[in-house]
Amino acid sequence: MKPFPFVVGCGRSGTTLLAVMLDSHPELAVPGETAGFMLRFCLRHESFGSLSDPHSRPVGMVPQEHPHRFDRGEVLAMLDELSESHRFRRWGIDPELVVTEVLVTEASRRPDVMRAIYHLYARLQGKELCGDKTPDHVLHMPRLAELFPEARFVHLIRDGRDVALAMRDTSWAPKTANEAASYWIQRVEQGREDGSRLGSERYLEVRYEDLVLSPGPVLHRVCTFLGIAFHPAMLDYTSAADRQLQMSPAPEEDASLRRSVTPGLRDWRTQMEPEDVAEFERVAGNLLFELGYPVTTGI
């Protein structure tokens, strides 16, 4: 089965930048962020706890559904359900094409339906492979790995102090240094812990700082991990950035995508108040140190 890449990480870590680079590959299409509708759809009617709690069910329990092929009426009902998400509507896929795709693939499980939708999106872009970019999927990688055996996870990690700076431009993220540090720790630690269990064939860590300083070599490594050849078009992501911004409900938050790769776009050394640096490091200094980022205060 062809690989299904998932770009994950703490929000504001550069996952959208990596997604548009991948979407610029002539073989790979990455639609707009799901903001959780993928998992809600795949696990609907199943008792597996809250999607916000990565430990709400034991790893290894795979959702089971009645093994029958979905008919047209069932597919239309599922599309109505998906269309409740404005994120999905922004993909702009003709429902009749989805119905045909699902029936042809003889889907009998909700993950099969979701897979068919992603592959249809890719084909509409003239591509063979599909991927997903949803940062908070970093909290649910074991679950996604069970639902999609072909899933491959690329975990983008960025200095948490720069992440905290980038969060200030959003309407949804924590704003204080303390809250931002806790938010960052949860996602980075959970991703690394689950990634170590998944193993190197299914999990790859990438540093944002490496991506913006040396995009070519980093993308070569990502492509090797995904089993596809690097293509220089990945370094010219203007069209893919425009597509992502058109699908985003808050394009102003990712307006920097229209720039060329820019190291130091956020720099906690010059842009963060000293007391905020100290507070962030008080909470997250051990993880920063473990990841090799410089720490200015004692930990």
Summary of the structure (lengths in Angstrom):
residues: 299
radius of gyration: 19.3
end to end distance: 46.0
largest distance: 62.1
contacts: 928
relative contact order: 0.19
helix: 53%
strand: 8%
